[in-house]
């Protein structure tokens, strides 16, 4: 593996110490995302999110992807190739979103 000069700029939520209770919770078998348990979990999460946002009316959306996946979904589903987009450059992730928009046309 080649070594790169300079300091690596890590922009993820970690590394961090993981509490034992979290390690035990993630030591379960993977849930089938097409099985009935996943649908039930999704419904429970949506209901809980309505409580978090203190709403009983309207819809809550849970998008099972990374932030970058959500960015791409927003751009692809709300814009057409050639549309103009104004983005404020407020940091590294805003720049990445701008590059993704350019790449998508």
C-alpha positions in Angstrom: 0.0 0.0 0.0 1.5 3.4 -1.0 2.1 5.9 1.8 0.8 9.4 1.2 2.5 12.6 2.4 0.7 14.8 4.8 -1.8 14.3 7.5 -4.9 12.1 6.8 -8.1 14.2 7.3 -10.5 11.7 8.8 -14.2 12.9 8.6 -16.2 10.1 10.0 -18.0 9.8 13.4 -15.1 8.0 15.0 -12.9 6.2 15.7 -14.2 6.2 19.2 -14.6 3.8 22.2 -17.7 1.7 21.8 -19.6 0.9 25.0 -20.1 -2.8 25.8 -23.9 -2.5 25.6 -23.5 -1.3 22.0 -21.1 -4.1 21.1 -23.6 -6.6 22.6 -26.4 -5.0 20.6 -24.6 -5.3 17.3 -23.6 -8.9 17.9 -27.0 -10.1 16.6 -27.5 -11.7 13.2 -28.2 -9.4 10.3 -31.9 -8.8 9.7 -33.3 -9.6 6.3 -34.2 -6.2 4.8 -37.0 -8.0 2.8 -38.4 -9.9 5.7 -41.4 -9.0 7.8 -39.2 -8.1 10.8 -37.6 -5.3 8.9 -41.0 -3.9 7.9 -42.1 -4.0 11.5 -38.9 -2.3 12.7 -39.4 0.4 10.0 -42.9 1.1 11.2 -41.7 1.3 14.8 -38.9 3.7 13.8 -41.3 6.0 11.9 -43.7 6.1 14.9 -40.7 6.9 17.2 -39.5 9.7 14.8 -42.9 11.3 14.9 -42.6 11.5 18.7 -39.0 12.9 18.4 -40.2 15.6 16.0 -43.4 16.1 18.1 -45.8 15.6 15.2 -48.8 13.5 14.6 -49.7 14.9 11.2 -47.6 14.7 8.1 -45.0 12.2 7.1 -41.6 11.3 8.4 -39.0 9.9 6.0 -36.2 7.5 7.0 -33.6 7.1 4.3 -31.4 4.0 4.8 -28.2 5.3 3.3 -25.2 7.3 4.2 -25.4 11.1 4.0 -23.8 11.0 0.6 -26.6 8.6 -0.6 -29.2 11.0 0.7 -27.5 13.9 -1.2 -27.5 11.9 -4.4 -31.2 11.0 -3.9 -32.1 14.7 -3.4 -30.2 15.8 -6.5 -31.5 13.0 -8.8 -35.1 13.2 -7.7 -35.6 17.0 -7.6 -33.5 18.3 -10.5 -33.0 17.6 -14.2 -29.7 17.6 -16.1 -28.9 21.2 -17.0 -30.7 22.7 -14.1 -28.8 25.5 -12.3 -28.0 25.1 -8.7 -26.8 27.7 -6.2 -24.8 26.2 -3.3 -23.1 28.0 -0.5 -19.6 26.7 0.2 -19.7 26.3 4.0 -17.1 23.6 4.4 -15.7 20.3 3.1 -19.0 18.5 2.8 -20.7 21.4 1.0 -17.9 21.2 -1.5 -18.4 17.5 -2.0 -22.1 18.0 -2.6 -21.3 20.6 -5.2 -19.0 18.2 -7.0 -21.6 15.5 -6.9 -24.2 18.0 -8.5 -21.7 18.9 -11.2 -20.9 15.2 -11.9 -24.7 14.5 -12.2 -25.0 17.2 -14.8 
